[in-house]
Amino acid sequence: MTAVPPSPWPRGLPRRVPVRQVLCLVPLALVAVVAVRNRALLAEGFGQLRTASWPWLLAAAGATCLTWVAAAVTRQGAVIQPLPKARLLATQFAAASANHLLPTGLGAGAVNLRFMTVCGVPLARSSAALALYLLAESVGRLGLLAVLLLAFPDALRLGPLLPAGSSLPLLLGAAGLLAVAVAVVVLVRPLRRRVSAFVRDALGEARSVHTRPSRALALWGGSLAFPALQAAGLAAVGQALRLPVPVTHMALAYLAATVAVALVPTPGGLGSVEAALIVALVAVGGPAAVATAVVLAYRIITVWVPLVPGALTLGALVRFKVI
């Protein structure tokens, strides 16, 4: 009869649950919390989908899926070292969910920073690549917005939506915040040294990336495709719900709203994005009721439907030490 070896764990002591297994469940717990807090929004959004044209909704879903591909292409373009393609794409899907559960940009940034570190990219270079990605995505979004504003200068009517004389105070306030941030960096010596070192690393990484045409094309092509696909998704939902606004004007409204809401530090822009999108669609001529229905349906497709699969993917990536 074979003797059973004694257990290495002392009797009477509770077994420790591995931290990584606990972390796998955190994304799902956050999804549950966010869903409960936004249950009224979810119910109304799913109600709007019942009256929509399904071919256009499928087009919006397809555009949403392609945004993860565009994000993966841009992420690869921001770093010289080749990244594993399948894991990179899965990471972008998971990062999108993380971005809706944490303050804007922090979730996706943390997931991608960890992914690049696991792939062997040094922390300084991965941080520089993250900054380069954010810069390229911002330039792409602002560039598309500028092109549409030049092409359709009368499409966006903000006059009735802003109080008289409010534009100048808003601009002065933004300039004041920027000046304070610059002054803090200049006056605080340790912070100034850290920022200077980071800027040097970022500029070095940017120069290295732009010496390789394939990386530069991926970086800037992806940074233009990402907001364009997002705007196309909103336009498709607008068509599905028969919003009486030209497609190009809906795209302009989306870009203007997302640029305006970028400074609001709410999880994934929840609440702030919906409000900004409704205001922007009304500003391009959409009826308020239909604009609200379009925004709710759009957020269901782009945020709430992928949220649970994205959280499960994030947990799996943590479990298998991809991030």
Beta strands, then each sheet from edge to edge (+ up, - down):
end
